[in-house]
Amino acid sequence: MWTQESLNDDVGKSPPCLPSRGPGNKIKKSRNDKYRALPFMDMETTISSPNNKKTSSSEVLAKNICSLVVQEGLTTGDHLREIHFSDRLKVSRTLTRSAFKLLEEQGVLERRPNRGFFLRDMDSIREQLQDAPSSQGVDLHPLCYKLARDYLHHELPGHFTESDIVRQYEESRATVQQALIEMEKEGWLQRLLGYGWEFGSFLTSSLSYEQCYRFRALIEPAALREPTYSPDKQVLTTLKQKQQALLESADSCSASRMFNTGVEFHEAIVGFSGNAFLLEGLQKANRLRRLLEYSVHSARVAPQHECEDHLHIIMLLEEGAYLEAADFLQDHLGKARREKASIVKRMLS
């Protein structure tokens, strides 16, 4: 049972905007219901290669490293500092070292005794970006969506403890800890001082969602106007292929595939600017909006026009028309904001 005593000791009242939870309102979660498909999102929780083999975290991280190499304009022979990539990608040095070793085995990097890893071949980097799975394809643990869904449906308080989740969802403590940490990284949760967790206001605020799009409209076109803007032709080709494939299957496309492919496109074209501040700002915004975007997907008509806009932007970038592409991107984000914000407002009302 959710009781006031089980909530954060520092919180002396019931969570705002949520119904009080009396003795008769216990949330009983059976094991059979734990990861039932949710009506407002279509989850893809594993990454598969064309032959349906699961992808390791080292392979995904290796792809992220290759993307960062391109974004930072590194060339053959450049030194890849372990601490730099760990900090930029927000992973441990052990994981970074493991991904470096994988790239060494694939002929992308070479290790020099007592000096570290160096870029061996830029062409191999581009092949990695074409063949490797997108990092955005790594979905969160299903329990993350279950907790968020229950919160949005007022079936879970805004404040709770780890023990609450273990007990009510019949999960191991390790599984719950993993899910809560993933949700914290996404910006959905924040730790309370001393004890417990709290959902962020973004998940239930249509105003915050609209502000997120306004923020993107400020930084994304600005990236294309940067004096250092330099698109990678091979990456543009890969993006074009993915957008064309998405356009052909837009009627039956899952929410996660639509979101992940769109995120990859927007982060790539912003990354061409070489401005790490713009890219990191966009990445944070994308992490925050993921859950609501999944919810919005089921309420939209087939979004072919979104893919068509992306393909037009790619064409302009290929032609070197960066300023024209920036203007078109501004309009594109404005249309998306107006359409999706109205859906979110209805959904949260």
DRENKOL-9023 format. One line per field, with one value per residue (C-alpha): x, y, z; residue number from 0; residue in three letters. Coordinates in Angstrom, 3 decimals. Example, Ala and Ser with C-alpha at 12.3 -4.5 7.8 and 13.67 -1.06 7.14 Angstrom:
<recs>
c1	[12.300 | 13.670] $
c2	[-4.500 | -1.060] $
c3	[7.800 | 7.140] $
seq	[0 | 1] $
type	[ALA | SER] $
</recs>
This chain:
<recs>
c1	[0.000 | 1.163 | 1.263 | 2.502 | 5.144 | 6.565 | 7.200 | 10.167 | 10.506 | 11.087 | 7.748 | 5.013 | 2.058 | 0.543 | 2.115 | 0.510 | -1.902 | -2.375 | -5.282 | -4.859 | -4.211 | -6.403 | -6.358 | -8.677 | -6.497 | -3.679 | -1.996 | -1.607 | 0.781 | 0.778 | 3.789 | 1.738 | 0.928 | 4.427 | 5.393 | 2.077 | 2.086 | 1.024 | -1.766 | 0.065 | 3.460 | 5.006 | 8.238 | 11.241 | 13.483 | 16.294 | 18.695 | 19.001 | 21.341 | 20.069 | 20.615 | 18.755 | 21.778 | 21.656 | 24.038 | 26.402 | 26.870 | 30.462 | 29.209 | 26.738 | 29.401 | 31.822 | 29.265 | 28.885 | 32.651 | 32.711 | 29.965 | 31.910 | 35.088 | 33.218 | 31.556 | 34.887 | 36.600 | 39.340 | 41.516 | 43.686 | 46.531 | 44.812 | 45.025 | 41.757 | 42.043 | 40.138 | 39.165 | 37.836 | 35.494 | 34.391 | 33.446 | 31.722 | 29.707 | 29.104 | 30.336 | 33.079 | 36.648 | 36.397 | 33.528 | 35.339 | 38.474 | 36.403 | 34.885 | 38.344 | 39.576 | 36.612 | 37.386 | 41.018 | 39.926 | 37.840 | 40.809 | 39.400 | 41.916 | 45.474 | 47.035 | 50.538 | 52.484 | 52.392 | 50.621 | 47.046 | 44.701 | 45.011 | 42.666 | 43.804 | 41.302 | 38.525 | 36.882 | 36.423 | 34.781 | 32.207 | 31.570 | 30.906 | 28.334 | 26.569 | 26.520 | 26.332 | 23.055 | 22.003 | 22.628 | 19.097 | 17.938 | 18.942 | 15.628 | 15.112 | 14.216 | 10.476 | 9.943 | 10.865 | 7.872 | 5.615 | 6.423 | 6.051 | 2.770 | 1.350 | 2.414 | 0.758 | -2.415 | -2.317 | -1.699 | 1.696 | 2.503 | 4.905 | 7.187 | 8.222 | 11.049 | 12.976 | 11.368 | 7.901 | 8.622 | 10.238 | 7.202 | 4.378 | 5.833 | 7.315 | 10.716 | 14.202 | 16.015 | 18.711 | 16.112 | 14.424 | 17.747 | 18.634 | 15.296 | 15.436 | 18.980 | 17.982 | 15.001 | 17.214 | 19.605 | 16.656 | 15.603 | 12.296 | 13.220 | 15.340 | 16.679 | 15.256 | 17.620 | 18.108 | 15.719 | 13.428 | 12.654 | 10.432 | 9.073 | 10.071 | 7.395 | 8.227 | 6.287 | 2.962 | 3.446 | 2.214 | 3.872 | 7.277 | 6.825 | 6.095 | 9.047 | 11.273 | 10.319 | 10.884 | 14.340 | 15.082 | 13.920 | 16.498 | 19.519 | 19.055 | 18.836 | 21.632 | 23.868 | 23.453 | 24.486 | 27.723 | 30.881 | 32.357 | 29.432 | 30.695 | 28.431 | 29.970 | 28.775 | 28.892 | 26.817 | 24.301 | 23.992 | 23.278 | 20.694 | 19.008 | 18.744 | 17.188 | 14.679 | 13.665 | 13.153 | 11.088 | 8.989 | 8.135 | 6.937 | 5.520 | 2.012 | 3.232 | 6.251 | 6.593 | 6.829 | 10.344 | 11.642 | 10.109 | 11.553 | 15.004 | 15.429 | 14.301 | 16.655 | 19.561 | 18.816 | 18.528 | 21.535 | 23.663 | 22.919 | 23.477 | 26.689 | 28.092 | 28.433 | 31.273 | 29.645 | 29.492 | 27.262 | 24.509 | 24.685 | 24.612 | 21.645 | 19.735 | 20.630 | 19.292 | 16.044 | 15.646 | 16.094 | 13.418 | 10.810 | 11.147 | 8.224 | 5.778 | 6.841 | 6.009 | 2.600 | 2.031 | 2.851 | -0.337 | -2.480 | -0.915 | -1.713 | 1.069 | 3.922 | 5.156 | 5.516 | 8.140 | 10.321 | 9.801 | 10.988 | 14.081 | 14.905 | 14.541 | 16.936 | 19.458 | 19.191 | 19.876 | 22.883 | 24.270 | 23.986 | 25.792 | 22.707 | 23.198 | 21.335 | 18.350 | 18.387 | 18.427 | 15.346 | 13.531 | 14.466 | 13.012 | 9.680 | 9.837 | 10.231 | 7.467 | 5.014 | 5.963 | 5.534 | 2.061 | 0.834 | 2.328 | 1.758 | -1.980 | -1.947 | 0.005 | -2.340 | -5.358 | -3.552 | -2.611 | -5.880] $
c2	[0.000 | 3.518 | 5.236 | 8.621 | 6.916 | 5.160 | 8.460 | 10.721 | 11.687 | 15.304 | 15.505 | 16.291 | 16.263 | 14.334 | 14.931 | 17.838 | 17.257 | 13.597 | 11.872 | 10.918 | 7.269 | 5.707 | 2.140 | 1.010 | 2.335 | -0.149 | -0.741 | -4.456 | -5.372 | -8.985 | -10.519 | -11.208 | -7.505 | -6.129 | -5.352 | -5.497 | -3.441 | 0.080 | 1.659 | 4.945 | 3.715 | 1.100 | -0.047 | -1.642 | -2.621 | -4.429 | -3.572 | -6.097 | -6.268 | -7.411 | -11.047 | -10.433 | -10.677 | -8.616 | -5.701 | -5.268 | -2.015 | -1.894 | -1.963 | 0.845 | 2.899 | 2.267 | 3.773 | 6.797 | 7.249 | 7.153 | 9.803 | 12.022 | 11.605 | 12.929 | 15.746 | 16.957 | 16.851 | 14.396 | 12.951 | 9.895 | 9.755 | 11.846 | 10.706 | 9.613 | 10.488 | 8.056 | 10.626 | 13.038 | 10.466 | 9.219 | 12.752 | 13.629 | 10.397 | 10.257 | 6.688 | 5.137 | 4.930 | 1.147 | 1.108 | 3.568 | 1.430 | -1.637 | 0.192 | 1.405 | -2.194 | -3.254 | -0.505 | -1.628 | -5.176 | -3.745 | -1.821 | 1.614 | 2.459 | 1.416 | 1.137 | 2.485 | 1.235 | 3.695 | 6.295 | 5.077 | 4.791 | 6.651 | 7.000 | 4.630 | 5.096 | 7.661 | 5.498 | 2.781 | 5.360 | 6.120 | 2.403 | 2.051 | 4.861 | 3.170 | -0.353 | 0.034 | 0.419 | 3.847 | 4.691 | 6.001 | 2.465 | 1.510 | 1.748 | 2.002 | -0.874 | -1.671 | -0.897 | 2.747 | 3.089 | 1.209 | 3.589 | 6.667 | 5.397 | 4.746 | 8.217 | 9.866 | 7.895 | 8.982 | 5.407 | 6.188 | 9.057 | 11.777 | 10.913 | 7.374 | 5.246 | 2.400 | 0.007 | 1.146 | 0.095 | -3.208 | -4.132 | -2.934 | -4.062 | -7.305 | -6.585 | -7.268 | -4.357 | -4.526 | -4.199 | -1.277 | 0.478 | 0.074 | 1.498 | 4.465 | 5.352 | 5.191 | 7.447 | 9.876 | 10.066 | 10.772 | 13.638 | 12.011 | 11.578 | 13.369 | 12.144 | 13.809 | 15.090 | 12.341 | 9.681 | 8.852 | 9.935 | 12.514 | 12.800 | 15.930 | 18.419 | 18.074 | 14.813 | 16.447 | 19.943 | 20.802 | 24.210 | 22.607 | 20.397 | 23.412 | 25.288 | 22.337 | 22.801 | 26.546 | 25.837 | 23.502 | 26.181 | 28.523 | 26.204 | 23.875 | 26.480 | 28.400 | 25.329 | 25.399 | 29.067 | 28.440 | 29.508 | 26.082 | 24.185 | 21.286 | 18.310 | 14.880 | 13.589 | 9.939 | 10.597 | 12.581 | 9.602 | 7.299 | 9.720 | 9.964 | 6.184 | 5.888 | 8.675 | 7.151 | 3.759 | 5.403 | 7.262 | 4.002 | 2.412 | 5.462 | 3.976 | 1.060 | 2.642 | 2.147 | 5.084 | 4.182 | 3.817 | 7.133 | 8.895 | 7.317 | 7.982 | 11.578 | 12.141 | 10.678 | 13.037 | 16.201 | 15.458 | 14.652 | 17.889 | 19.927 | 17.990 | 19.087 | 22.551 | 21.400 | 23.352 | 20.944 | 23.273 | 23.254 | 19.483 | 18.783 | 21.110 | 19.248 | 15.847 | 16.849 | 18.115 | 14.847 | 12.749 | 14.725 | 14.538 | 10.852 | 9.592 | 12.248 | 11.761 | 8.062 | 9.027 | 11.593 | 9.108 | 7.076 | 10.217 | 11.507 | 10.774 | 8.944 | 11.498 | 11.216 | 14.989 | 14.854 | 12.479 | 14.581 | 17.667 | 15.814 | 14.690 | 18.267 | 19.522 | 16.836 | 17.917 | 21.554 | 20.549 | 18.453 | 21.521 | 23.695 | 25.850 | 25.954 | 29.198 | 28.091 | 24.769 | 26.666 | 28.679 | 25.540 | 23.768 | 26.692 | 26.264 | 22.486 | 22.735 | 25.319 | 23.004 | 20.088 | 22.229 | 23.423 | 19.938 | 18.030 | 20.629 | 20.532 | 16.730 | 16.862 | 19.489 | 17.266 | 14.198 | 15.816 | 17.655] $
c3	[0.000 | -0.715 | 2.664 | 3.713 | 5.863 | 2.782 | 1.008 | 1.474 | 5.110 | 4.117 | 2.341 | 4.791 | 2.502 | -0.367 | -3.801 | -5.660 | -8.525 | -7.618 | -5.886 | -2.265 | -1.719 | 0.925 | 2.215 | -0.549 | -3.344 | -3.188 | -6.538 | -7.020 | -9.803 | -10.900 | -12.575 | -15.692 | -16.025 | -15.467 | -19.036 | -20.826 | -24.013 | -23.156 | -25.207 | -25.734 | -26.845 | -29.102 | -27.502 | -29.123 | -26.255 | -28.022 | -30.783 | -33.562 | -36.502 | -39.925 | -38.878 | -35.582 | -33.311 | -30.141 | -30.009 | -27.071 | -25.211 | -26.501 | -30.096 | -29.438 | -27.649 | -30.516 | -32.880 | -30.610 | -30.583 | -34.387 | -34.506 | -32.127 | -34.175 | -37.229 | -35.291 | -33.883 | -37.263 | -36.296 | -39.040 | -39.602 | -37.094 | -34.411 | -30.792 | -29.133 | -25.454 | -23.278 | -20.654 | -23.294 | -24.849 | -21.416 | -20.385 | -23.658 | -23.820 | -20.048 | -19.595 | -17.503 | -18.747 | -18.523 | -21.028 | -23.274 | -23.215 | -24.125 | -27.110 | -28.188 | -28.159 | -30.284 | -32.802 | -32.802 | -33.670 | -36.525 | -37.908 | -37.105 | -34.362 | -33.625 | -30.197 | -29.688 | -26.653 | -23.747 | -25.901 | -26.267 | -29.249 | -32.551 | -35.517 | -38.227 | -41.040 | -41.535 | -44.211 | -41.586 | -39.323 | -42.015 | -42.552 | -38.834 | -38.975 | -41.890 | -40.476 | -36.714 | -34.816 | -33.709 | -30.084 | -29.973 | -30.711 | -27.192 | -25.417 | -21.698 | -19.430 | -19.799 | -16.115 | -16.851 | -19.153 | -16.770 | -13.909 | -16.118 | -17.566 | -14.100 | -12.983 | -15.991 | -15.246 | -11.577 | -10.459 | -8.954 | -6.574 | -7.642 | -4.710 | -3.827 | -2.494 | -4.051 | -1.545 | -2.643 | -6.219 | -5.226 | -3.167 | -5.414 | -8.772 | -7.421 | -8.909 | -7.610 | -6.011 | -8.710 | -11.501 | -9.786 | -9.194 | -12.879 | -14.002 | -11.613 | -12.664 | -16.347 | -15.681 | -13.799 | -16.767 | -19.059 | -16.790 | -15.868 | -12.197 | -9.654 | -6.325 | -3.254 | -0.595 | 1.903 | 0.685 | -2.208 | -5.755 | -7.449 | -10.979 | -12.873 | -13.868 | -17.574 | -17.917 | -17.035 | -18.413 | -21.896 | -21.478 | -20.822 | -23.878 | -26.066 | -24.549 | -25.448 | -29.111 | -28.874 | -27.466 | -30.366 | -32.807 | -31.266 | -31.391 | -34.357 | -37.153 | -35.386 | -35.736 | -39.516 | -39.526 | -37.608 | -39.526 | -38.798 | -40.329 | -42.457 | -43.276 | -43.788 | -47.175 | -46.158 | -43.059 | -45.142 | -47.487 | -44.563 | -43.145 | -46.533 | -46.839 | -43.384 | -44.039 | -47.376 | -45.728 | -43.009 | -45.568 | -47.327 | -44.079 | -42.290 | -42.076 | -39.956 | -38.265 | -34.500 | -32.136 | -31.061 | -34.621 | -35.653 | -32.628 | -32.835 | -36.559 | -36.127 | -33.198 | -35.152 | -38.059 | -35.972 | -33.786 | -36.836 | -38.692 | -35.523 | -34.853 | -38.224 | -36.716 | -34.474 | -31.642 | -28.692 | -26.652 | -29.270 | -29.651 | -25.915 | -25.475 | -28.171 | -26.711 | -23.312 | -24.845 | -26.758 | -23.633 | -21.813 | -24.553 | -25.421 | -23.314 | -24.472 | -28.091 | -27.826 | -26.474 | -29.240 | -32.003 | -31.645 | -31.908 | -35.132 | -38.728 | -40.560 | -40.468 | -44.062 | -44.245 | -41.497 | -43.515 | -46.627 | -44.742 | -43.524 | -47.054 | -48.330 | -45.661 | -46.631 | -50.270 | -49.335 | -47.223 | -50.073 | -52.317 | -49.775 | -49.192 | -45.419 | -44.757 | -46.815 | -44.950 | -41.641 | -42.637 | -43.768 | -40.523 | -38.551 | -40.335 | -39.940 | -36.153 | -35.956 | -37.735 | -35.494 | -32.374 | -33.339 | -34.250 | -31.314 | -28.600 | -29.231 | -28.919 | -25.654 | -24.253 | -24.941 | -23.611 | -20.295 | -19.722] $
seq	[0 | 1 | 2 | 3 | 4 | 5 | 6 | 7 | 8 | 9 | 10 | 11 | 12 | 13 | 14 | 15 | 16 | 17 | 18 | 19 | 20 | 21 | 22 | 23 | 24 | 25 | 26 | 27 | 28 | 29 | 30 | 31 | 32 | 33 | 34 | 35 | 36 | 37 | 38 | 39 | 40 | 41 | 42 | 43 | 44 | 45 | 46 | 47 | 48 | 49 | 50 | 51 | 52 | 53 | 54 | 55 | 56 | 57 | 58 | 59 | 60 | 61 | 62 | 63 | 64 | 65 | 66 | 67 | 68 | 69 | 70 | 71 | 72 | 73 | 74 | 75 | 76 | 77 | 78 | 79 | 80 | 81 | 82 | 83 | 84 | 85 | 86 | 87 | 88 | 89 | 90 | 91 | 92 | 93 | 94 | 95 | 96 | 97 | 98 | 99 | 100 | 101 | 102 | 103 | 104 | 105 | 106 | 107 | 108 | 109 | 110 | 111 | 112 | 113 | 114 | 115 | 116 | 117 | 118 | 119 | 120 | 121 | 122 | 123 | 124 | 125 | 126 | 127 | 128 | 129 | 130 | 131 | 132 | 133 | 134 | 135 | 136 | 137 | 138 | 139 | 140 | 141 | 142 | 143 | 144 | 145 | 146 | 147 | 148 | 149 | 150 | 151 | 152 | 153 | 154 | 155 | 156 | 157 | 158 | 159 | 160 | 161 | 162 | 163 | 164 | 165 | 166 | 167 | 168 | 169 | 170 | 171 | 172 | 173 | 174 | 175 | 176 | 177 | 178 | 179 | 180 | 181 | 182 | 183 | 184 | 185 | 186 | 187 | 188 | 189 | 190 | 191 | 192 | 193 | 194 | 195 | 196 | 197 | 198 | 199 | 200 | 201 | 202 | 203 | 204 | 205 | 206 | 207 | 208 | 209 | 210 | 211 | 212 | 213 | 214 | 215 | 216 | 217 | 218 | 219 | 220 | 221 | 222 | 223 | 224 | 225 | 226 | 227 | 228 | 229 | 230 | 231 | 232 | 233 | 234 | 235 | 236 | 237 | 238 | 239 | 240 | 241 | 242 | 243 | 244 | 245 | 246 | 247 | 248 | 249 | 250 | 251 | 252 | 253 | 254 | 255 | 256 | 257 | 258 | 259 | 260 | 261 | 262 | 263 | 264 | 265 | 266 | 267 | 268 | 269 | 270 | 271 | 272 | 273 | 274 | 275 | 276 | 277 | 278 | 279 | 280 | 281 | 282 | 283 | 284 | 285 | 286 | 287 | 288 | 289 | 290 | 291 | 292 | 293 | 294 | 295 | 296 | 297 | 298 | 299 | 300 | 301 | 302 | 303 | 304 | 305 | 306 | 307 | 308 | 309 | 310 | 311 | 312 | 313 | 314 | 315 | 316 | 317 | 318 | 319 | 320 | 321 | 322 | 323 | 324 | 325 | 326 | 327 | 328 | 329 | 330 | 331 | 332 | 333 | 334 | 335 | 336 | 337 | 338 | 339 | 340 | 341 | 342 | 343 | 344 | 345 | 346 | 347 | 348] $
type	[MET | TRP | THR | GLN | GLU | SER | LEU | ASN | ASP | ASP | VAL | GLY | LYS | SER | PRO | PRO | CYS | LEU | PRO | SER | ARG | GLY | PRO | GLY | ASN | LYS | ILE | LYS | LYS | SER | ARG | ASN | ASP | LYS | TYR | ARG | ALA | LEU | PRO | PHE | MET | ASP | MET | GLU | THR | THR | ILE | SER | SER | PRO | ASN | ASN | LYS | LYS | THR | SER | SER | SER | GLU | VAL | LEU | ALA | LYS | ASN | ILE | CYS | SER | LEU | VAL | VAL | GLN | GLU | GLY | LEU | THR | THR | GLY | ASP | HIS | LEU | ARG | GLU | ILE | HIS | PHE | SER | ASP | ARG | LEU | LYS | VAL | SER | ARG | THR | LEU | THR | ARG | SER | ALA | PHE | LYS | LEU | LEU | GLU | GLU | GLN | GLY | VAL | LEU | GLU | ARG | ARG | PRO | ASN | ARG | GLY | PHE | PHE | LEU | ARG | ASP | MET | ASP | SER | ILE | ARG | GLU | GLN | LEU | GLN | ASP | ALA | PRO | SER | SER | GLN | GLY | VAL | ASP | LEU | HIS | PRO | LEU | CYS | TYR | LYS | LEU | ALA | ARG | ASP | TYR | LEU | HIS | HIS | GLU | LEU | PRO | GLY | HIS | PHE | THR | GLU | SER | ASP | ILE | VAL | ARG | GLN | TYR | GLU | GLU | SER | ARG | ALA | THR | VAL | GLN | GLN | ALA | LEU | ILE | GLU | MET | GLU | LYS | GLU | GLY | TRP | LEU | GLN | ARG | LEU | LEU | GLY | TYR | GLY | TRP | GLU | PHE | GLY | SER | PHE | LEU | THR | SER | SER | LEU | SER | TYR | GLU | GLN | CYS | TYR | ARG | PHE | ARG | ALA | LEU | ILE | GLU | PRO | ALA | ALA | LEU | ARG | GLU | PRO | THR | TYR | SER | PRO | ASP | LYS | GLN | VAL | LEU | THR | THR | LEU | LYS | GLN | LYS | GLN | GLN | ALA | LEU | LEU | GLU | SER | ALA | ASP | SER | CYS | SER | ALA | SER | ARG | MET | PHE | ASN | THR | GLY | VAL | GLU | PHE | HIS | GLU | ALA | ILE | VAL | GLY | PHE | SER | GLY | ASN | ALA | PHE | LEU | LEU | GLU | GLY | LEU | GLN | LYS | ALA | ASN | ARG | LEU | ARG | ARG | LEU | LEU | GLU | TYR | SER | VAL | HIS | SER | ALA | ARG | VAL | ALA | PRO | GLN | HIS | GLU | CYS | GLU | ASP | HIS | LEU | HIS | ILE | ILE | MET | LEU | LEU | GLU | GLU | GLY | ALA | TYR | LEU | GLU | ALA | ALA | ASP | PHE | LEU | GLN | ASP | HIS | LEU | GLY | LYS | ALA | ARG | ARG | GLU | LYS | ALA | SER | ILE | VAL | LYS | ARG | MET | LEU | SER] $
</recs>
